[in-house]
Every structure is written in structure tokens, then in C-alpha cells.
Amino acid sequence: MPFISKTQRQSDYSLFPSSCPIVIDNGASYFRLGWAGETDPRIIFRNIVQRPRLKTTGETVTIVGDHDPALMKYFDCTRSGPRSAFESNVVFQFEIMEYILDFGFDRLGADQAEIDHPVLITECACNPVQSRSKMAELLFESYGVPSVAFGVDAVFSYKYNQQLGVCDKDGLVVCSGFSTSHAIPFVNGEPVYEACCRTNVGGYHVTDYLKQLLSLKYPHHMSRLTWEKVEDLKMEHCYVALDYASEARLFQKGTKEADEKTMCWQLPWTPSPTEELPSEEDIARKAALREKQGQRLREMAEAKRTSRINELENECKGLEFLLQQLKHVKDSDIPSFLSETGYISKQEIEAALVKVTQSLRKAKGEQADTEEKTDPSLTEKYSMVDIPDNMLTPEQLKEKRKQVFLKTTSEARQRAKQKRFEEELERERQNKQDEEKRLENPELYREQLRTKYRELSEKVEQRKRLKTNGHTNGNNNGTGGVGRGERLNAAQKERMRLLTTAAFDRGKGEDTFGIRDEDWQLYKLMSKDNDDDDEGPDEDEAELGRMSARLKEIDPTFVPKLESGSSSAELPRLRPLTKEDFQIVLGVERFRCPEILFNPNLIGIDQAGLDEMVGVSMRRLPTRGQSVDERITNSILMTGGSCLFPGMAERLEAGIRMIRPCGTPIRVVRASDPILDAWRGAAAYAAAMEFPQQTFTRMDYYEKGEDWLRGYQMRYTI
């Protein structure tokens, strides 16, 4: 493969005389360097430069061309990626170009600072004079070369294949390179640059387009889709379709022929270990172990509960004994008597006794008394509550209202606390019953719980739909046959009934609404929103959440329904990764990516394709005639790395035949070696005796300057 780099340092540099030219094929993708007259270049490497930093010292190093991926772990490449000296197909970064030339001459074996050999370097067609002058300045000033010659790579390839008999003297070359494509016609063996055509689409764009398509198709494998790997996939599997539309329909229908054309790239994959189903003995053993552990936990909980009950009973007896002793102690001696017990007054001991009694009942699981005991201290604290108002002074009335408010608040707090206590006991009793049912028949209990969950979920969803429909305004029947009355909830129906009744009663005679205070209660009734329909869903949703949590505990396969309200929508279940999940399938991408060479508008480039470029070049010819056109179309040569796709010649011939008159002879051939023919043609040209006449020396450059390069044009027929 010509894409394999050859960077081994040569040792025979001193054996070549100073008159032997050095031939450089300066391509946008690869840099090829060798001696004139040879058949293959000595040095080949990628035309890029990277300057990462060493992770240990932080020193910046320069890496030219290809590099060993195993060594890149010692470098920090986050701030420096691969850089090229080219913009499209024109050299504009000469600092990078100097690094590349230094590396190339060093690999060729040059030890001295100056290169005393003539240099023939290739360039693109119609290269700007600024780029050509800077290249000449770099070669003359930095390397001291005696003379330089510039030639077009596509022309060298055509002339080389002309010598091999592949193409004729008059013809046209289609060069599809790394970043651009050119069409150059030949008349009498010389290129006609006035008629050449260029499109900024090449192999780089094909690879980038393929990388984008695969990254969108397999986003979880983006780390595997490196540029080098996608380049290999492009060269191995991509092809040019003769008819793009019919080929796309073939893959769209999914026929057997499309399956045969589909390629698969298998990524490294390690199957997950398969879990063997446990035997009946293992299931029985695990069940017995769980039952034994459960019994042990129940015994520990019962022992802890018994110990707690004993502690509370002892504390309760101690408080009762202390209260009995206080009966025989005078009121003045109570503080001194209680100084060692930690209590201050008799009321504090009574409150502690009530609290301990309640804790003891809770520990025993007994129901609390519905009737609250009258606390003697409360009678003393709220002494004015039962006294009539006419027997109190204004200050005492204020104090009485305050005591009534405090007593009412305290009693309400006690009742709420008692209610919470009873609910907690009922919940514990219900949980205990559910656990007993589950232990008796786990499968039946799980199925019953699933059924209840399903019914309650449907009930909550139905209420949500009715509530949503109830807020619909207007008379449009948008719910599929549901009338306005059916869309109203209970609260809204009650408001309409009150309004109808009030209007009917007031319409019989004189309007006396508002005279009585009871009339204004109508607004309070209408504004009430605490009906059963509003409270019900909150309780049902809370119960639904508890049932969902319970099902998650006892059933690992349970998946709760989505909150969006769809009863059939469920979360996707996780599955183990298989071999198919680690496959990159290349189907329509195989011919879709190279299609941009003929239709650049697929990637947003409004320029001509390869077949259209041939027609444009032929229309631009200064001397045209039927005989000239036929000679040119009868010898069309394809060169460059992008013409290696299978089917390229047939597609290019079909496209040219559509834009040329009927009966025009058309022959499209491919170069003998589209990659290296440009260098081989340049090496053969530099080995000719007349080559020194086509160069210009360093003295000419110093005397005439860079303006002389505007009119420089090499003659390829010598």
C-alpha cells in the first residue's frame, strides 16, 4: 500500500552527485521525497506537524508525520493537534513547511546545512504567485539549493501515463486529491491552464462525511471512530454507485442484494457471564435462611420491645410512688423534698407521669382513651373559663378570652396528636397483616397488590382527566361526546345549583337579597373548594405511592407507570449488551459518502462535480472543434487518491456521456498508480537532459526577484 509511511533514514546521500535533482511531491495528504531517475520515492510520511508537551517535564517537542500511538501516552496533546501547512491545496503556513522539509532532508541522509542538489517540487494547478515565491525563498534562503523548478502534480501523472501508453497526447486529466479536485485539458501534449477547473472537494471531505454519519448513527462508539480508522473503512468498503437514486432505493427496500452489499465491522466485545438458574434445593435453602433470619429479627425486636416496656413500667411506678409520698409532705417543704429527684413541682411530676403512661400504651400497642383525663393543673391554669362574663371586670374578661383561646388550642393539639397516634397504630397493624399474607402465599399477594395498584392508578388517571375537562370553557364538545354537565365536577355542580336556586327565589317578587345576614352565606358556600372530589385524589395518590414502593420491594421486575398519565407507557427495561451492540454496520454509507465527489451540494458546497468539471473545462478551451473535442474525450485519465473507489470510471463516463453530444467517443481510464504516478512522472522529467533549462537558479532569484515567478511556466514536452 502506498499509504504506509517510509521514514527510515537513508545512508547513500553522499553517493549521488550534486547534479542529481531531488524530487519532492508536496501533496496535501502525504509528502514524498526521492531521487530523480528512480522508480519509487525514498521517503513517504503524512504532511502534518504536531507539537505536544511531555507530561513529565512540560517541554514542547515537534512530531512530524506519522507517530506511534503507543508513545503518545507520554505526551499531552490537549493543546496541540495535528496541523497542516496547506489551506485547501495551497501552502500558506511556511513555518510548518520548514519543519516538514527539515525532517524530509534529514531522512534522505543530508548531514550538512545546505542542500547542493537541484530541487523539483510539485504544486497545484494555478498556484498563487505568493505561495510559489515564499516556497522559493524558503528553499534558497534556508537550504541554499542551487536551482528550483515547479511543476503540477496532475500534469506529471498524465505525462508519465502517456509514456506508458495509457493515455494519448491530447486528452484531459481528472485529479481528485485530498482536499481539491482538478480537471486539466491537454492539447499537443501541453496543459491548457486557461481551461482548467477546480472544486474544493476531495478525499478529506469524504472521510469527514463518513465520520459524521457514523458518529450520528453510533454515538456510543464515537471514541472508536478515530480519523485513521474511518480512513481505513473508507478505502476498504466505500464505492461509487452508477446510479445513486436507484442504489438508495435498493437499500430503502431492504432487498437481499442490499443485505449482500452491507458490511459489518465487529468491535471488541466480551460477553457478560450467563447466570444459571438456581435449583429447587437452592431456592428452598435460601427461603429457609431468610425465614431463619426473619425469625431472629422478630425475636430481637420482641426482646427490645419487652425491655422498653419494663423500663417504662418501672419509671411509671417510680413516679406514682413519688406522688404518694408528696401527699404527706407540706407545700412549703416540697421544693426541698424534690431537690434530689430532679423535679421542681408536683405538676411537673404529673405531666411526666402522663407522658410515660402514653409511651407505655404505645409500646404495648393499646388504643388510647378517647376521653381525655382532666388534668388538675389545667383547672388551676384556666380558672376563669367557667366563670360567667357578668361576674368579671374588663381586665378579667380579657384574661378569660386569652385562657379560652389557649385551652382550645391545647385541646385541639392533643386531639390531633391522639389521631396521629391511632393512625400510626392502624398502619402498623395493617402492615403486620400484609406481611402475614405475603408469607402465606407470596405469588397471590404480589398479584393482588398489582391488581390494586392497576385499579387505583386508573382511578387517579380518570379523576385527572375529569378535572382537566372540568376546566374547559365554552360549549364545544371537544371530549368526544361528553356534555358540559358531565365535564363539571361536584364542586362546580353545587355552585350552579346554588346560583339557580337563588335566582329562582329572588325572581318571584321584590329583590330583597342582602337584608338578612343569612343571605351572604351563599358566597361562602360557593367559594368552598374543600369537597371530596378535591381531597380524594391526594389521598389516592399517596396510597398509590405507598403501593408502588411496596411493589418495588417485593417484585424486582415491577416498573411503575410514567407520570405523564399514559397507562400503557412504561419505562424501557435494561437488557444485557450483546454482540450486535458492538457492530458498526456500513450500508448506505458505503456509496453515500463518495457521492459528494459528483454532488458536492450534499455537504453544502455549491460547486461542480467531477463529471460537470470535464464539461466546464472543455467549454473553456480557446481552440475548439469537433475533432479536438473527440480527441480529448477519447483520452480522459483519472488520478489522485480519491479515484481508487470502485465504480469511479463507470460513473464518470456515464456523467460525461450525458453532457456530450450523442455518438461522441468517450474513454475513461485510470492511472497505473494514482498515488505515486505524480512523483514518478516528476522523477522521470528531472532525469532528462533538458531539465536544467526548465529551472531557475538562486542568482536569477536574487537578480530578478519574485515578480519573475509570475511568468514562470514549465514546458513538459522536452
C-alpha positions, 0 to 999 in steps of 0.5 A: 500500500502506498499509504504506509509511511517510509521514514527510515533514514537513508545512508547513500546521500553522499553517493549521488552527485550534486547534479542529481535533482531531488524530487519532492511531491508536496501533496496535501495528504502525504509528502514524498521525497526521492531521487530523480531517475528512480522508480519509487520515492525514498521517503513517504510520511503524512504532511502534518506537524504536531507539537505536544508537551511531555507530561513529565517535564512540560517541554514542547517537542515537534512530531512530524508525520506519522507517530506511534500511538503507543508513545503518545501516552507520554505526551499531552496533546490537549493543546496541540493537534495535528496541523497542516501547512496547506489551506485547501491545496495551497501552502500558506503556513511556511513555518510548518513547511520548514519543519516538514522539509527539515525532517524530509532532508534529514531522512534522505541522509543530508548531514550538512546545512545546505542542500547542493542538489537541484530541487523539483517540487510539485504544486497545484494547478494555478498556484498563487504567485505568493505561495510559489515565491515564499516556497522559493525563498524558503528553499534558497534562503534556508537550504541554499539549493542551487536551482528550483523548478515547479511543476503540477502534480496532475500534469506529471501523472498524465505525462508519465501515463502517456509514456506508458501508453495509457493515455494519448497526447491530447486528452484531459486529466481528472485529479481528485486529491485530498482536499481539491479536485482538478480537471486539466485539458491537454492539447499537443501534449501541453496543459491548457491552464486557461481551461482548467477547473477546480472544486474544493472537494476531495478525499478529506471531505469524504472521510469527514462525511463518513465520520459524521454519519457514523458518529450520528448513527453510533454515538456510543462508539464515537471514541472508536471512530478515530480519523485513521480508522474511518480512513481505513473503512473508507478505502476498504468498503466505500464505492461509487454507485452508477446510479445513486437514486436507484442504489438508495432505493435498493437499500430503502427496500431492504432487498437481499442484494442490499443485505449482500452489499452491507458490511459489518465491522465487529468491535471488541466485545466480551460477553457478560457471564450467563447466570444459571438458574438456581435449583429447587434445593437452592431456592428452598435453602435460601427461603429457609435462611431468610425465614431463619433470619426473619425469625431472629429479627422478630425475636430481637425486636420482641426482646427490645420491645419487652425491655422498653416496656419494663423500663417504662413500667418501672419509671411509671411506678417510680413516679406514682410512688413519688406522688404518694409520698408528696401527699404527706409532705407540706407545700412549703417543704416540697421544693426541698423534698424534690431537690434530689429527684430532679423535679421542681413541682408536683405538676411537673411530676404529673405531666411526666407521669402522663407522658410515660403512661402514653409511651407505655400504651404505645409500646404495648400497642393499646388504643388510647382513651378517647376521653381525655383525663382532666388534668388538675393543673389545667383547672388551676391554669384556666380558672376563669373559663367557667366563670360567667362574663357578668361576674368579671371586670374588663381586665378579667374578661380579657384574661378569660378570652386569652385562657379560652383561646389557649385551652382550645388550642391545647385541646385541639393539639392533643386531639390531633396528636391522639389521631396521629397516634391511632393512625400510626397504630392502624398502619402498623397493624395493617402492615403486620397483616400484609406481611402475614399474607405475603408469607402465606402465599407470596405469588397471590399477594404480589398479584393482588397488590398489582391488581390494586395498584392497576385499579387505583392508578386508573382511578387517579388517571380518570379523576385527572382527566375529569378535572382537566375537562372540568376546566374547559370553557365554552360549549364545544364538545371537544371530549368526544361526546361528553356534555358540559354537565358531565365535564363539571365536577361536584364542586362546580355542580353545587355552585350552579345549583346554588346560583339557580336556586337563588335566582329562582327565589329572588325572581318571584317578587321584590329583590330583597337579597342582602337584608338578612345576614343569612343571605351572604352565606351563599358566597361562602358556600360557593367559594368552598373548594374543600369537597371530596372530589378535591381531597380524594385524589391526594389521598389516592395518590399517596396510597398509590405511592405507598403501593408502588414502593411496596411493589418495588420491594417485593417484585424486582421486575415491577416498573411503575407507570410514567407520570405523564398519565399514559397507562400503557407507557412504561419505562424501557427495561435494561437488557444485557449488551450483546454482540450486535451492540458492538457492530458498526454496520456500513450500508448506505454509507458505503456509496453515500459518502463518495457521492459528494465527489459528483454532488458536492451540494450534499455537504453544502458546497455549491460547486461542480462535480467531477463529471460537470468539471470535464464539461466546464473545462472543455467549454473553456478551451480557446481552440475548439472543434469537433475533432479536438473535442473527440480527441480529448474525450477519447483520452480522459485519465483519472488520478489522485487518491480519491479515484481508487473507489470502485465504480469511479470510471463507470460513473464518470463516463456515464456523467460525461456521456450525458453532457456530450453530444450523442455518438461522441467517443468517450474513454475513461481510464485510470492511472497505473498508480494514482498515488505515486504516478505524480512523483514518478512522472516528476522523477522521470522529467528531472532525469532528462537532459533538458531539465536544467533549462526548465529551472531557475537558479538562486542568482536569477532569484536574487537578480530578478526577484519574485515578480519573475515567478509570475511568468514562470511556466514549465514546458513538459514536452522536452 
